[in-house]
Amino acid sequence: VQLQASGGGLVQSGGSLRLSCAASGFSLDYYSLGWFRQAPGKEREAVSCASTSDGSIYYNDPVKGRFTLSRDNAKNTVYLQMDNLKPEDSAAYYCAAVRVRGYYNGRYYCTVLREYDYWGQGTQVTVSS
C-alpha cells in the first residue's frame, strides 16, 4: 500500500510541470486527496485538496489560478498541473490520501485535517529565476 509521487524537476520561471501521484494497494475512489509542499527551513504548506464527499477542490491562495488538481480514478492517480511557476514554488511536493469518514469539503482537508492515512515520498520542484 503506497503513494508514488513523480514529475518534479527543474524548470524556469513561467514554466510548467505536472506532478503525478499513483496509488497502489488501495483505491482512491474512497479517499480524499491533498498536495502539500515543504521548502527548506519552512513549515509544510497545503497546496490543494480534493474532497471525495462533495467533489470540491480547494487551492491555497499562493497557487490559485496557476495550479490545477485532477484525478483519474481509472488510473488510480491524482495529478497536480502547475503553470506559470515561480521561484517561490520551489519545494518538495507530497501527495496524501485519507479515507473518507464524513462529509467535508476540500478546504477542510487542506486547512483543518492534520492526519492523513498515506503519504507519498515527495518529489522535488525547483524553479529558477
C-alpha positions in Angstrom: 0.0 0.0 0.0 1.6 3.2 -1.1 1.5 6.5 -2.9 4.2 7.1 -5.5 4.8 10.8 -6.4 6.7 11.8 -9.6 7.1 14.5 -12.1 9.2 17.0 -10.3 12.2 18.7 -11.8 14.0 21.9 -12.7 12.1 24.5 -14.7 12.5 28.1 -15.5 10.2 30.7 -14.0 7.0 30.8 -16.0 7.3 27.2 -17.0 5.0 24.2 -16.2 5.2 20.8 -14.6 2.7 18.1 -14.0 3.1 16.0 -10.8 1.5 12.6 -10.6 0.7 10.6 -7.5 -0.2 6.9 -8.2 -1.8 4.8 -5.6 -1.2 1.1 -5.3 -2.8 -1.4 -2.9 -5.9 0.6 -2.4 -8.5 2.5 -4.4 -8.5 6.3 -4.4 -12.3 6.2 -5.1 -12.9 6.2 -1.3 -10.2 8.7 -0.4 -9.9 12.5 -0.3 -6.6 13.8 -1.5 -4.1 16.5 -0.9 -1.0 18.0 -2.3 1.4 19.7 0.2 4.8 21.2 -0.2 7.7 22.0 2.1 10.7 24.2 1.3 13.9 24.0 3.3 13.6 25.8 6.7 9.8 26.3 6.2 6.8 24.5 7.6 4.8 22.2 5.4 2.2 24.1 3.4 -1.1 22.9 1.9 -1.3 23.4 -1.8 -4.5 21.9 -3.0 -7.0 19.4 -1.6 -9.9 17.5 -3.2 -12.9 16.2 -1.3 -14.4 12.9 -2.5 -17.5 13.7 -0.4 -18.7 16.8 -2.3 -16.3 17.0 -5.2 -14.9 20.3 -4.2 -11.3 21.3 -4.7 -9.5 23.9 -2.6 -6.5 25.8 -3.6 -4.3 27.8 -1.3 -4.0 31.4 -2.2 -0.4 31.4 -3.5 -1.3 28.9 -6.2 -4.8 29.8 -7.0 -5.3 30.3 -10.7 -1.9 28.6 -11.6 -2.3 25.1 -10.3 -5.0 22.5 -11.1 -5.7 19.3 -9.2 -7.3 16.5 -11.0 -7.8 12.8 -10.5 -8.2 9.8 -12.8 -9.9 7.1 -10.8 -9.5 4.6 -13.7 -5.7 5.0 -13.3 -5.9 5.4 -9.6 -3.8 8.5 -9.9 -4.1 12.2 -8.9 -2.3 15.0 -10.7 -1.2 18.5 -10.0 -0.8 20.6 -13.1 1.4 23.6 -12.2 1.6 26.5 -14.7 3.3 29.9 -14.5 5.7 28.6 -11.9 7.6 31.0 -9.7 10.8 30.6 -7.8 8.8 30.6 -4.5 7.1 27.4 -5.7 10.4 25.6 -5.2 9.9 22.8 -2.6 9.4 19.1 -2.1 5.9 18.3 -3.0 4.0 15.5 -1.3 0.7 13.8 -2.1 -1.5 12.4 0.7 -4.7 10.4 0.9 -7.2 10.0 3.7 -10.2 7.6 3.8 -13.5 9.5 3.7 -15.0 9.5 7.2 -17.5 12.3 6.9 -18.9 15.0 4.7 -16.2 17.6 4.4 -15.2 20.0 1.6 -11.8 20.4 0.0 -10.9 23.4 2.3 -11.3 21.2 5.3 -8.7 18.7 4.1 -6.2 21.5 3.5 -6.8 23.7 6.5 -8.2 21.5 9.3 -7.3 17.9 8.9 -3.8 17.1 10.1 -3.6 13.3 9.9 -3.7 11.6 6.5 -3.6 7.8 6.1 -1.0 7.7 3.4 1.8 10.0 2.2 3.8 9.8 -1.0 7.6 10.1 -0.8 7.9 13.6 -2.2 9.1 14.9 -5.5 11.4 18.0 -5.8 10.3 21.0 -7.8 12.9 23.7 -8.4 12.1 26.9 -10.3 14.9 29.1 -11.5 14.5 32.8 -11.9 
